[in-house]
Amino acid sequence: MGQNDGDAHLSALLDYYKLCQLSEKNPYTGVSTLHYANKIASIVRRTKSKTLLDYGCGRGDQYSAYHLDKLWNCYVTCYDPAVASFSARPKKKFDVVICCDVLEHIEESDVMDALCDIASLAKNAVFASISIVPSKNSLPDGRNVHVCVKSKAWWKSVVSKSNKPWYVAWKNRWNVEMEDSPI
C-alpha cells in the first residue's frame, strides 16, 4: 500500500469517528475507561503521578459524569483528534498516559507511529487496554471497526519497542486480562 493509500484510510477513519461524535448514539463516550479505573489508580499511586493524559478520550464522560480524575487524585488532560474540544495534541509530557480502547482502531501501518507518540508524551508509564478480537460494529466501508486485531504476542512485541513501561489490559469478548507487571 502506498503512502497516499494509508493517508486516505487514516483520514477516512478519523472522519468516521468525528461523525460518531456528532451522533446521539455515539459509542465513543470514554466510559469504557471505568473498567480499568482501579488499575489506573494503582499505577498513578505506584508512580506518584500528578498529571495524566487520556489519549483517545472520546467524549470525556469518564470525567464529566464519573469524575475519574478525583478517584486518581491527579490532573487529567483529554486528547482525542475526533473530538473538537479535545483535538489539540498536547505538547508537554505527563506522568502517566492512558489509552483505553483506541489502538485496535488504528490501521496496522500507523500503529508504530501512534505507540511512539503515546510513549513520547509519558514520563513514567503508559496504560493501554487493547482488544484482541473483532468488534460487533463495522465501518461504513464494511470493515470491522477494530482494524488492527492482533494477538497478545504481536502487541507485546510492538509495545516492547517503546522506552516506557506499558501496563496492558487485554480484552476479548468475555473478559479482560490485566498484565501485573509492565511490558
C-alpha positions in Angstrom: 0.0 0.0 0.0 1.4 3.4 -0.9 1.7 6.3 1.4 -1.3 8.0 -0.1 -3.5 4.9 0.4 -2.5 4.9 4.1 -3.2 8.6 4.4 -6.6 8.1 2.8 -7.5 5.3 5.2 -6.4 7.3 8.2 -8.4 10.3 7.0 -11.5 8.1 6.4 -11.2 6.6 9.9 -10.8 10.0 11.5 -13.8 11.3 9.5 -15.9 8.4 10.7 -15.0 8.9 14.4 -15.7 12.6 14.0 -19.2 11.8 12.7 -19.7 9.4 15.6 -19.0 12.2 18.0 -21.9 14.2 16.4 -24.4 11.4 16.7 -26.8 10.9 19.6 -25.9 7.2 19.5 -22.2 7.9 19.8 -20.5 4.7 21.1 -17.2 6.6 21.9 -18.0 8.4 25.1 -15.0 7.4 27.1 -16.8 5.4 29.7 -15.0 2.1 28.8 -12.2 3.6 30.9 -14.4 2.9 34.0 -13.5 -0.8 33.6 -9.8 0.0 34.3 -10.2 2.8 36.9 -8.8 0.8 39.8 -5.8 -0.5 37.8 -5.0 3.0 36.6 -5.4 4.3 40.1 -2.8 1.8 41.2 -0.4 2.9 38.5 -0.9 6.5 39.4 -0.2 5.8 43.1 2.8 3.5 42.3 4.4 6.1 40.1 3.5 9.0 42.4 1.9 10.7 39.4 0.2 14.1 39.5 -0.6 14.5 35.8 -2.3 12.1 33.4 -3.1 12.3 29.7 -6.1 10.4 28.4 -5.0 9.7 24.8 -8.2 9.0 22.7 -10.6 10.0 25.5 -13.7 10.0 23.4 -16.4 12.5 24.5 -14.9 12.6 28.0 -17.9 11.3 30.0 -15.4 9.4 32.3 -14.5 12.8 33.8 -17.6 15.0 33.3 -20.1 12.3 34.6 -17.9 9.9 36.6 -15.1 12.1 37.9 -12.3 9.6 37.5 -9.8 12.4 37.9 -10.9 12.7 41.5 -10.5 8.9 42.1 -7.0 9.1 40.7 -6.2 12.4 42.5 -4.4 13.8 39.6 -4.8 16.5 36.9 -6.2 14.9 33.7 -5.8 16.3 30.2 -8.0 14.9 27.4 -6.8 14.3 23.9 -8.9 12.9 21.0 -8.4 14.1 17.4 -12.0 13.2 16.6 -13.5 15.5 19.3 -13.3 19.2 18.5 -12.9 20.3 22.1 -10.0 17.8 22.7 -8.4 17.7 19.3 -5.3 19.9 20.1 -2.4 17.5 20.6 -0.6 18.3 23.9 3.0 19.5 23.6 4.1 18.8 27.2 4.7 15.4 28.9 2.5 13.8 31.5 3.5 11.5 34.4 1.1 8.8 33.0 -0.6 8.4 29.7 -3.6 6.1 29.3 -5.1 4.9 26.1 -8.3 2.8 26.5 -9.9 1.0 23.6 -8.1 3.0 21.0 -5.1 1.1 19.5 -7.2 -1.6 17.8 -9.0 1.2 15.9 -5.7 2.3 14.3 -4.5 0.9 11.0 -1.6 -1.5 11.4 0.6 0.7 9.2 0.0 3.6 11.7 0.3 1.7 15.0 4.0 2.2 15.5 3.7 5.9 15.0 0.8 6.0 17.5 2.7 4.0 20.0 5.8 6.3 19.7 3.6 9.3 20.0 1.9 8.0 23.1 5.3 7.0 24.7 6.8 10.4 23.8 4.1 12.0 26.0 4.7 9.8 29.1 7.3 10.5 31.8 6.7 7.4 33.9 4.3 4.9 32.5 1.6 4.1 29.9 -1.6 2.1 30.5 -3.5 0.7 27.5 -6.5 -1.5 27.0 -6.3 -3.4 23.7 -9.0 -5.6 22.2 -7.6 -8.7 20.6 -10.9 -9.7 18.9 -13.1 -8.1 16.3 -15.9 -5.7 17.3 -19.5 -6.3 16.6 -19.5 -2.9 14.8 -18.5 -2.1 11.2 -17.1 1.0 9.5 -19.2 2.5 6.6 -16.9 0.7 4.1 -17.8 -2.7 5.7 -14.5 -3.3 7.6 -14.6 -4.1 11.3 -14.1 -1.0 13.5 -11.2 -2.9 15.1 -9.0 -2.6 12.0 -5.9 -3.9 13.9 -6.9 -7.2 15.6 -3.7 -8.9 16.5 -2.5 -11.5 19.1 -1.2 -10.6 22.5 2.3 -11.7 21.3 2.2 -9.3 18.4 1.1 -6.4 20.6 3.7 -7.2 23.2 6.4 -7.3 20.6 5.4 -3.9 19.2 4.8 -2.2 22.6 8.1 -3.5 24.0 10.0 -1.4 21.4 8.9 1.7 23.4 11.3 3.1 26.0 8.4 3.3 28.6 6.8 0.7 30.8 3.4 -0.3 29.4 0.7 -1.8 31.5 -1.8 -3.5 29.3 -5.3 -4.9 29.7 -6.2 -7.5 27.0 -9.9 -7.5 26.0 -11.7 -10.3 24.4 -15.5 -10.8 24.2 -15.8 -12.4 27.6 -13.2 -11.0 29.9 -10.3 -8.6 30.5 -6.9 -10.0 31.4 -4.6 -7.5 33.1 -0.8 -7.6 33.0 0.5 -7.5 36.5 3.8 -6.0 35.5 4.8 -3.6 32.7 5.8 -4.8 29.3 
